[in-house]
């Protein structure tokens, strides 16, 4: 049975099922004086939509959608954006691309949202990318990191948010070459287009040495109950530097299985699975100690940032609008940051809330600071540069928190 959560300030519907809607699209922008509105926008409201895996194997990451609903509620309580309230409609797709297609069509054709925002998952976003681009509907700041989300030539209506997968893996490759030049590298990745991006990016970054350094690359399917057998294979191959690009559920399994096997390679963990609450704690904190990852965002619960003004604002938001949220979760920090950037874009739209102007503002950001971006980082985009966040800093898990080390690095 479907379930929806709605408040006066923001509407976040979390539905487990829905009908496949075939209502024709409403085309064109509506004008009121000097104001211009696309479908889903008016003098009082900006209606946006997304899908999240509130159920299914990736449900831990649905915190992102919950944080964003809370953030928009805060914005609405303070008057909205240029006097307009944000209405977020967030549907459950259980991380199933076929369900994403169904729910996104409902958002566009029935709910009549202005654009989609932060739909989660590479496969889910790929499944609706052509549909949205063909209709010139912004697919904005998607919560997925395939390189095709930063391709303005072929997909001018799609923008990612976090650094793409190949950028991340190349940063890890550089770290390996600088610190473990004779490594026996093993790669674990999901058997889909995004996972293959990791494999391609790693080989490209290692160049002529890839054949010698990569001794095992092993994939898994999202339907697999565990990745225990893959971990055994990687150990048997003599891997001493593991690049673990598994999704959260499977990343936790890897950490636990490694402990069972008493296998202790250098362990590089993908940033998308670096949540302390969702991954490291379930895997066993002691088992996770020493794991290396990377981030572009502050560890907001780290005492290092206690007096940071951006973190103070984040903390006030958590106290007032998401008090039960995990302050050590990367999903909380990520969701807040993406919502903050969207509000900046909407402010810049002024009274022109056409879909064309939304994309023009999103692709014309200059030196935009976000509360939780690392010092020295800012958002800069352009008509031919759809990369929003481009840089990382390495970090190591201490057993209590992620400790950053080394300089800011970029691909």
URDADA-V456453 format. One record per backbone hydrogen bond with DSSP energy under -0.5 kcal/mol. NH is the residue of the N-H (numbers start at 1). CO is the residue of the C=O. E is the energy in kcal/mol with one decimal. If there is no record, write none. Layout:
[[NH | CO | E] [NH | CO | E]]
This chain:
[[3 | 14 | -0.6] [5 | 12 | -1.1] [6 | 4 | -0.5] [7 | 10 | -1.5] [12 | 5 | -1.3] [12 | 10 | -0.7] [13 | 11 | -0.6] [14 | 12 | -0.5] [15 | 13 | -0.7] [21 | 19 | -0.8] [27 | 25 | -0.7] [30 | 37 | -4.2] [32 | 35 | -2.7] [35 | 32 | -2.2] [36 | 351 | -2.7] [37 | 30 | -4.5] [38 | 353 | -2.2] [41 | 38 | -2.0] [42 | 45 | -2.2] [46 | 85 | -2.6] [47 | 40 | -3.0] [48 | 46 | -0.6] [48 | 87 | -2.8] [49 | 115 | -1.9] [50 | 89 | -2.0] [52 | 91 | -2.8] [54 | 52 | -1.8] [59 | 56 | -1.6] [61 | 58 | -1.5] [62 | 59 | -1.6] [63 | 60 | -1.0] [64 | 61 | -1.8] [65 | 62 | -0.6] [66 | 62 | -1.6] [67 | 63 | -2.8] [68 | 64 | -2.1] [69 | 65 | -2.1] [70 | 66 | -1.8] [71 | 67 | -2.5] [72 | 68 | -2.5] [73 | 69 | -1.7] [74 | 70 | -2.0] [75 | 71 | -2.3] [76 | 72 | -2.7] [77 | 73 | -2.2] [78 | 74 | -1.0] [78 | 75 | -0.7] [79 | 76 | -1.8] [80 | 75 | -2.7] [81 | 84 | -3.1] [82 | 80 | -0.6] [84 | 81 | -1.8] [85 | 44 | -2.7] [87 | 46 | -2.7] [87 | 85 | -0.5] [88 | 86 | -0.6] [89 | 48 | -2.3] [89 | 87 | -0.5] [90 | 88 | -0.6] [91 | 50 | -2.4] [91 | 89 | -0.5] [92 | 15 | -1.0] [93 | 52 | -2.0] [94 | 52 | -0.7] [96 | 93 | -2.5] [97 | 95 | -0.6] [99 | 96 | -1.0] [100 | 96 | -2.1] [101 | 97 | -2.4] [102 | 98 | -1.6] [103 | 99 | -2.7] [104 | 100 | -3.0] [105 | 101 | -2.2] [106 | 102 | -1.5] [107 | 103 | -2.3] [108 | 104 | -2.3] [109 | 105 | -3.0] [110 | 106 | -2.0] [111 | 106 | -2.7] [113 | 107 | -1.9] [114 | 47 | -3.6] [115 | 47 | -0.6] [116 | 138 | -2.2] [117 | 49 | -2.7] [118 | 140 | -2.2] [120 | 51 | -1.8] [121 | 143 | -2.9] [125 | 121 | -2.2] [126 | 122 | -2.7] [127 | 123 | -1.9] [128 | 124 | -0.8] [128 | 125 | -0.6] [129 | 125 | -0.9] [129 | 126 | -0.5] [130 | 126 | -0.6] [132 | 128 | -2.3] [133 | 129 | -2.5] [134 | 130 | -2.9] [135 | 131 | -1.0] [136 | 133 | -1.2] [137 | 132 | -2.5] [139 | 157 | -3.6] [140 | 116 | -2.6] [140 | 138 | -0.7] [142 | 139 | -0.5] [142 | 159 | -2.6] [143 | 119 | -1.9] [144 | 142 | -1.7] [149 | 146 | -1.9] [150 | 147 | -1.9] [151 | 148 | -0.6] [155 | 151 | -3.0] [158 | 155 | -1.6] [159 | 139 | -2.3] [160 | 149 | -0.9] [161 | 142 | -0.6] [165 | 145 | -3.4] [168 | 164 | -2.1] [169 | 165 | -2.6] [170 | 166 | -2.0] [171 | 167 | -1.6] [172 | 168 | -1.8] [173 | 169 | -2.3] [174 | 170 | -2.2] [175 | 171 | -1.9] [176 | 172 | -2.5] [177 | 173 | -2.7] [178 | 174 | -2.3] [179 | 175 | -1.9] [180 | 176 | -3.7] [183 | 180 | -2.0] [185 | 183 | -0.7] [185 | 213 | -3.1] [186 | 241 | -2.3] [187 | 216 | -2.2] [188 | 243 | -2.3] [189 | 218 | -1.9] [191 | 220 | -3.4] [192 | 190 | -2.2] [196 | 192 | -2.3] [197 | 193 | -1.2] [198 | 194 | -1.2] [199 | 195 | -1.6] [200 | 196 | -2.7] [201 | 197 | -2.8] [202 | 198 | -2.5] [203 | 199 | -2.2] [204 | 200 | -2.5] [205 | 201 | -2.3] [206 | 202 | -2.1] [207 | 203 | -1.3] [209 | 206 | -1.7] [210 | 207 | -1.9] [212 | 209 | -0.7] [213 | 209 | -2.6] [214 | 210 | -2.6] [215 | 185 | -2.3] [215 | 213 | -0.9] [216 | 185 | -1.4] [218 | 187 | -3.1] [220 | 189 | -1.3] [224 | 221 | -2.3] [231 | 227 | -2.0] [232 | 228 | -2.1] [233 | 229 | -2.0] [234 | 230 | -2.1] [235 | 231 | -2.3] [236 | 232 | -2.4] [237 | 233 | -1.4] [238 | 235 | -1.9] [239 | 234 | -1.6] [240 | 184 | -2.3] [241 | 184 | -1.7] [242 | 266 | -3.1] [243 | 186 | -3.3] [243 | 241 | -0.5] [244 | 242 | -0.8] [244 | 268 | -3.4] [245 | 188 | -2.4] [245 | 243 | -0.9] [251 | 247 | -3.0] [252 | 248 | -2.1] [253 | 249 | -1.3] [254 | 250 | -2.2] [255 | 251 | -2.0] [256 | 252 | -2.1] [257 | 253 | -2.7] [258 | 254 | -2.6] [259 | 255 | -1.6] [260 | 256 | -2.1] [261 | 257 | -2.2] [262 | 258 | -0.6] [262 | 259 | -0.8] [263 | 258 | -2.6] [264 | 262 | -0.5] [266 | 240 | -2.5] [268 | 242 | -3.3] [268 | 266 | -0.6] [269 | 267 | -0.6] [269 | 292 | -3.1] [270 | 244 | -2.4] [273 | 270 | -2.0] [274 | 271 | -1.5] [276 | 328 | -0.9] [279 | 275 | -1.8] [280 | 275 | -1.9] [281 | 276 | -3.1] [283 | 279 | -1.7] [284 | 280 | -0.9] [284 | 281 | -0.9] [287 | 284 | -0.5] [288 | 284 | -1.4] [288 | 285 | -0.5] [289 | 285 | -0.8] [290 | 397 | -2.8] [291 | 288 | -2.1] [292 | 267 | -2.9] [293 | 395 | -2.9] [295 | 393 | -2.0] [298 | 372 | -3.1] [300 | 298 | -1.4] [302 | 299 | -2.7] [305 | 302 | -2.1] [306 | 303 | -1.9] [308 | 305 | -1.8] [312 | 308 | -2.1] [313 | 309 | -1.9] [314 | 310 | -2.2] [315 | 311 | -2.8] [316 | 312 | -2.2] [317 | 313 | -2.2] [318 | 314 | -2.6] [319 | 315 | -2.5] [320 | 316 | -2.2] [321 | 317 | -3.2] [322 | 317 | -0.8] [322 | 318 | -1.0] [325 | 322 | -1.9] [327 | 325 | -0.6] [329 | 326 | -1.2] [333 | 329 | -1.5] [334 | 330 | -2.8] [335 | 331 | -2.6] [336 | 332 | -2.0] [337 | 333 | -2.2] [338 | 334 | -2.4] [339 | 335 | -2.0] [340 | 336 | -2.5] [341 | 337 | -2.1] [342 | 338 | -2.1] [343 | 339 | -2.1] [344 | 340 | -1.6] [345 | 341 | -2.1] [346 | 342 | -2.7] [347 | 343 | -2.4] [348 | 344 | -1.8] [349 | 345 | -1.0] [350 | 346 | -0.6] [350 | 347 | -1.2] [352 | 349 | -2.3] [353 | 36 | -3.3] [353 | 351 | -0.8] [358 | 354 | -2.0] [359 | 355 | -2.0] [360 | 356 | -2.1] [361 | 357 | -2.6] [362 | 358 | -2.2] [363 | 359 | -2.0] [364 | 361 | -1.3] [368 | 379 | -2.2] [369 | 367 | -0.5] [373 | 370 | -1.0] [374 | 296 | -2.2] [377 | 374 | -2.1] [379 | 368 | -2.6] [380 | 378 | -0.6] [380 | 388 | -0.6] [381 | 365 | -2.4] [382 | 385 | -2.4] [385 | 382 | -1.4] [389 | 161 | -1.4] [390 | 388 | -0.5] [392 | 409 | -3.2] [393 | 295 | -1.9] [394 | 407 | -0.5] [395 | 293 | -2.4] [396 | 403 | -2.5] [397 | 291 | -2.8] [398 | 401 | -3.1] [400 | 401 | -0.5] [403 | 396 | -3.3] [403 | 401 | -0.6] [404 | 402 | -0.6] [405 | 394 | -2.3] [409 | 392 | -3.4] [411 | 390 | -0.7]]
